[in-house]
Amino acid sequence: MPVAGYRLPITSCRLPVDALMQSRYENLGFGLDLIMLFSISSACQFLTFSQNSSLMKPLTPSRLPASRSYSLSVLQSLCLSALLVLMSASLPAQSDPYQVRRDRLITKTDKGLIIVVNNGGSDYVSSAGENMNFYYLTGITTLNATLVIDGKSGKSTVYKPAGRYGPSAAAPAGLEVKTPEDLAKDLPRLVSATPTIWIEMNQLKVLEQAGFGVSRLENIKSITPWIHDMRPVKDETEIGLIKKSAHINALGLVEMMKAAEPGMNERELDLILDYTFKTLGSTGYSFSTQAASGPNSTSVHYGANNRKTEAGDMMVFDIGAEYQYYTADISRSFPISGKFTKEQKEIYTVVLNAQKAAIEKMKPGRSINEAYQTVTLELNKGLYALGLITDSTQAWQDSFWMQHGWGHHIGLVVHDVSGPYVKGKPELLVPGMIYTMEPGLYFPEKYLALGAARYLNVPEDQWKTFVEKVTPIFKKYINIGVRIEDDVLITPEGNEVITSEVPKEVADIEALMKMKSRFN
């Protein structure tokens, strides 16, 4: 919910105009006069610096590294919006992404009959009852609508009640729109004309409702694996939406981190995020936010978000702002007091080094498992140096401090689907995939005691020696939790960290938290 009494932060938008033009616009291939672009950019800068400096003053190198920018005035953002409108008028018409996806799906199914219903599907859902496979192929959100693709003719029809895209309204590109009553009439003819029906196995009821007993259909196949084979590799439209979500997430996190101070309730920080996300165009969270302080930071899936923070607390935030059904996923850890203690910095550095090393491995043609293995190796290397691992030859110690996996696809849902699993053939990274990379270490007070129950098969002498050596060191890190998560787009040349707008270097975090937020 919005925070009552707050106005839109005047410095809430981060869009470095000149750098953005240089890196994005020069290769788009349209004939917009560059002189016009630089004129607009100059006008933006003039408007910015002619305003009240207390509101509009940009960050200086003395406050953060020159290569980073965390805030830009609303006037600059409005100017850039005008620039983008001018540019979009010059862009060539693009193919409808939903039509392209349907055409690709036809090629995978031997021109059979494809049926997908928007009634829950077989993966995570954005809202109750929605099937993201249906949305992926149509861009339509109406519940209980049915997509039928005739593979022979290539024709796609959506059967849905009259309404937003009813029979009297203009149909989305490449789709004919009919009523549910038409489905009962059309389906017998379509089924009789095809040898193979491709449908999600939890949606067979649509065939029965049309008067077909499932036992009469000799060749029904699941369409789900083929759709899931397509979804991990994002097209340009999807990448743009996920990047927009990442940008909104970044602005929210930066604003919240500037506002954070001891004594605030976790819920207050959560509300700052929610308010910032929604003022920037997000429909809200794509999953329950983790706003974890102190001892709560050591709980991997904490979600109560109702503790009063205290000086010295470590904070772990795991967030995702949904934008037009797509979501990014970012985790950041930081000290509520604004400066890392020696112990917090030690654990944080181990996690950060592991994440950086893993991201280096995330390149086309490589297995994602290679990146995951790198995380584990680097974490254990750091833990050994701190004395939290005592014998690297004992395999059980390699996993002792590991509490979750290191990454997943993102897209229409926060844990987006993967292609069909093939034993012995781990997924290889290809351009267009967007994976999270999120190593973490957590030190709840009773972790060693709980470990005794988890590792019952460890020889008693090994366990006793481990506990004796580790306990005095472990006590220094009790109630410290650290997770650092970024979203990594695989590109032809390597990768792009699309969530890099949020600082994660120790010095940058401490510099950011010295800044004032309008929320405190």
N, C-alpha and C positions, 0 to 999 in steps of 0.2 A: 504494500500500500504506500501511497505517497506520504512524505513527511510534511505534516501540516505546518504552514507558515513559512516554508522555504521557497525562494525564487530560483529560477534556472540559473546555475552558476555562469557568470559572465565569461569565465575562462575555462569552460568545460570542453571545448572542442580542440582536438589536436590534428591539424592538417597543415604541415609545412609546405606552403604553396609552391615555391620555386623548386624545391627538391622533388616534389610530387610531379611537377611538369617534366622535369628532366628525366626522371626514372620511368615514368609511365606513358607520357604522351608522345614522345618522339618516335615511337615505333608503332603507333596505331594505324598509320597508313591512310589518313584522311587529309584533305587539303585545307585545313583551317590555318589561317595566317598566323605564324608564330609571333609576329609583331603584336597582334591583338592579344595573344595570351600574355605576353610580358607586360603589356599595357594594363591589363586587368590586374595582374599580380602587383604591379607597382601601385595601382590605385588602392588595392587592399592594404598594402603596407602603409601608404599615406594615411588612410582612414584609421588604421590601428594606432599609429603613433601620434596622431593629432587628437586622440581622445584622452580622457582623464587617465594619467599614468598610473594612478593607484589601482585602477581596475584593469587596465590594458597592458601593463608592463610585462613583456615576455621574460622567460627565464634567461639568465646570463651564465656565461661559462663559469663564473665564480660559484654559482649555486649548483650547477650540474654540468657534466661534460658537454662540450659544444655539439657533439654528434647527437645528443638527445634533446627532445622537445616534448614537454608534457602538457602544455596548455597553449591555446591560441584563441584570440578574441572571437566573439560571436560575429563581429563585423567581417573579419577575415573569412570566417566560414560561410557567411552569406555571399561574399564576393566569389568564393570558390564555387558555391552552388550555381551562381550565375554563369561562371565560366563553364561548368559542366553542362549546363543547359545549351549553351552555344555550341559546345563540342558535340553533344548528342545529336543535334540537328544535322551535323555533317557526317555522322556515322552511317555506313551502309546498313541496309536491313539485315537482320540476323535470322537464321532458321529458328523455328519454334523448338525449344529444347525438349518439350514433352513429346512432340511428334518425332524428333530424332530418336528419342529413347524407345518409343513404340516400334519404330522401324527397325532398330537394332534388335529388339526382342523378337520380332518376326523372323529374322534371319537365324536365330538360335533354336527355333521351334519347328522347323520343317513345314512352315506355312500352315500350321494347325490352327484351331480355334482357341483363343486365349480369353479367359474370363477372370477378372479381378474385382472383388467387392470391397467397398469401404465399410467394413464392419469389424475391425479389430485386427485382422491380419495375423502374422506369425512372428512379429518382432516387437521391439519396444514401440510405444505409441506416444505421440505428443499430447494428445488429449484422449480421454476415455472413449473407446469405440472406434478411433481412427486407425486406418491401415496405411502406413507410410508407403507401402508398395503402390497402392492406388494413387496416392498423391504424387509420387515420383513419376508416374506415367500420365497424369492428367492435369495436375495443378488445381484440382477441384477438391473441396473440403466437405461436401455434402455427405452426411452419414447415410449408409445403406444404398448409395448409388452403385451401379454396376457398370464396369467397363468391359465391352466385348470387342475383341479385335479379330477380324476375319483375315487370317493369314494369307489366303488365296488372293483376295482382292486388295488387301492392305487397308481396308476401311475400318475405322474405329468409331464406335458408338458408345455413348454414355446414357444409361437409362436412369432417370432420376425424377423426383417430383418437380412440378413447376415451381419456379422460384428464381434464385439468382441466375442460373443458367437453364431456365425452363424452356419449353418448346417455343415460347413467344419471344425469347431473348436471343441475341446473337450468340452462336456457339463458339467456344474457344477454338483456336486454330487447329484444323485437321480433325475436329470431332463433330459428329452429328449427335444432337441431343434429343432423346425421346423419353417417354414416360415409362414407369414400371409396368404398366399394362401392355405396352408395346413389346416388352421383353418376353412375356408369355407367348406372344404371337410369333415373334421372330426366332426365338431360340430353337424350336423344333426344326425349322428349315435349315438353320445354320448347323445344327448338330448332325443332321442327316447328310449334310454335304461335306463333312470332314471326317477323316479316319481317326484323328487324334484331338482330344480336348485337353488343354493345359489350364489347370486351375489350382488354387491353393487348397490344400487338403482339408482345411477347416472351413471351407466355403462350399462344400458339396451340396449344401441345402438349396442353393440357387437352382441346381439342376432338378432336384426333387420338386421344388415349387413350380417348375415349368412342366411338370408331368413326366419326368424321366426317373425311373428307378435306377439307382447307381449300379445295381447288378446287371442292368441291360447294356451298360456302356463298357465295351471290351477294352478300350484303350484310353484310360484317363491317366494323365501324368501331372506331376507337381510342377507348377511354374515358378514356385518360390526360389529354388536354387539358381535359376537363370537370372531372375531379377536381382538376387543377392550377389550374383557374379558381376553384375553391372554397377551396382551402387557404390562399391568402395572407390572406384575411379571417378572422381568428380569432373563434370564438364565445366566450361568457363562460367556459366550462369551460377552453378553451385559454388564454385570457388569464390566468386564475387560476393555471394550472400554470406558465406562463412567468414570471409575477411571482414565484412561489415559487422557481423556479430563479434568477431575478435576485437575490432576497434571499439565497439560499445563496451565490451567487457573491460578493455584496457582503461578507458576513460573512467569507468565506474570504480575500478580498483585503485587507480591513482588518486581519485578524489577522496575515496574512503581512507586510504593510507595517510593522506595529508591530515585528515580529520581525526584519526585515531589517537587516543591518549588514555592514560590510566584512569579508571573510574567509570568509563563508559560501559554500558551494557553491550554484550554481543548483539543483542537485538537492535540497538541503535545503529551500529555499524552496518548491519544487514539492511536496515531501512534506507540508509544513505545509498547503498548499492541499488536497491530497488527503485528509488526515486530517480537516480541518475540514469539507469537503464531505460526507464519508461519515457523520460524527457528526451532521450536520444532516439526513440523510435522502436525500442524493443517491446514486445508484448508481455515480457516478464521472464521469469526463470524457466530454463528448460529442465531443471532438476532441482531438488531441494538444496539450498545453499548450506555449506558448512562454514560457520563463523565460530571458530573454536579458539578459546584462550586458555593459557595456563595448562592445567591438567587435561582439559578437554582437547587440547591440541594433539594429544597422544592417542586419541580415538580416531581410527581411520574414517569411520562413517558417522561421526558426531553430527547431530542436526537439531538439538534442542534450542541452541542459540539464545540462551537466557541467563548467562552468568555475568556478573559484574567483573570487569577486568581489573587487574591489580598491577602495580608497578613491577617490572621484571618479567611479566608474562610473555611467553612466545605465542604468536597468533598464527593460525593456519586457516586460510580462506580457499575454498574450492567452489568456483562459481561458473555459471553458464547463462548468458542472456540470449534468449531466442530471438531471431530476426527472420521474419517471413519463413517460419518453419525450420530454419537451419540454426545450428548452434555451434559456438566455440566452447572450449572447456579450459579454464586456467586455474592453477593453484599458485598462491604466493604465501610465503611465510615471512614474518617480520616481528621485531620486538615492539610491544605496545609502548614502551618508554622511548622509542626512537633510536636507541643505540644498542647494538648487540653486546651481551656479556661475552666474556672469553669462552665460556662453555657453549653458549648458543652459536657463536661464530664458528667454533670448531666443528660442530655437527652440521651446521649450514654449509660450510665449505666442502665437507665430504659429499653431501648430497649434490651440491652445485657442480662439483668436478665430475661426478658420475653422470649427471645429466648432459653436460657439455660433451663428454667423451662419447656417450651414446648417440647424440644427435649427429656427430661426425660420421657415424656408421650408417646413417639413414640416407642412402643414395640408391638410385635406380639399379635394379639387378641384384641387390643384396637382400638377404632374408631379414625380416624384422627381428627374428630370434637373435641375430648377431648383435643388434643394438641392446636387446634385453640382457643378453649374457654379459655385455660390456658394463651395464649398470651394476649387476651383481658383483663382478670382479672389482670394479672401482669402489663400490661401497665397502666391500670386505677389505680392500687395501687400506682405505681410510680408517676403518674400525680397528684393524690390526695395529696401525700406527698409534691409535689412541689407547690401546690396551684393552679394547672391548672384545677382541678375538685373541685367544691365547695360543692356539695351535692351528695353523692353516692346513695341516695334513688331516685334521679331523673333519670329514665332510659335513657332519651335522652342524658344525659351527658356521659354515658358509651360509646356511639358511636361517640361523637363529634369530637374527634381527630383522628379517624380511617379513613384512606383513601383508603385502598386496602385489598385484601385477604392475608392470611398468608402463603400460600403454594400451591404446585401443583406437579404432577408427572413430571419427566424428562425422556428422553430417545432418541428416534429418532427425536423428536422435543422438543423444550424447554418447551412448555406446552403440555406434552404428554397426551395421551388419558387415560380415566378412563373406568372401566367396566360399563355395563348398570346400570342406576340409578333405584333403587327400593325405592319407597316412604316409609318412615319410617324405612328404613334399611341403615344407613350410612355405607360407606365403612370401612371395618376392615383391619387393617394393617397385612400383611403376609410377611414372609421372601422373599426377592428378590425385593420388592418394593423400589423405590428410590424417596423420596419426598424432595422438598425444604422446608425450614422453614425460613421465611423472614419477621419478624415484622419490622415496621418502624413508625417513628413519624416525622411530617413535620410542620414547622411554617412559612408559607409565610406571608408577611407583611399585606395583606388584608384578612387574614383568618377569623377574627372575623366579619368583615363586610359581607363577603360572607356567614358566618354562619347564619346571620339574615335571609337570603333568604332561606336557607336550612331547617331551623327549624321554619317555620311559625306557626306550630301547638303548639309550646311551649307557655304556659301561659305568658303573657307579664311581669308580676311581676317576674317570675322565670328568664326569659331572662335578664331583666334589672339588677337584682341582680348579676347574673352570670357575665355579662360584666363588671360591676363596680368592682367586686372583682378580676377578672382574668386579666383585661387589663394591669395594671402596672407590673404584673408578666410576662404576655405574651411578653411584649416589650423586656424583657431580652433575649428572645429566637428567636426573629425575624431573618429569613434567616438561621436558622439551620435546616438541614434535616439529618436524620439518618435512614439507613436501613442496617440490618445485615442479610445476607442470606447464609445458608449452605445447602449442599446436604446430606441427611440422608438415608443411606441404612439400611433397616430393616433386622435384622439377627435373627437366632433362639434364640440367647441369649438376644437380645435387639436391639441395633442399632450401626451403625458405621458412624461417620461424615467423609465422604470421602473428604471433602474440608478443613480439619483442618490444612493443610500446610500453609494457610494464617492466620497470627495472627489476633486476634480480641480482646484480652485483651488490656486495655488502655496502660499499661506499655510496653507490647510487641510491640504495634504499634509505640509508641514514640521511643523505642529503635531501631526498624527497620529503621525509618525515619532519624535517625542520621547517618546511613551508607551512603557511597558514591556509586553512580551508575556510570557505564561507560557512561551513557547517559548525564551526566552533569559535 
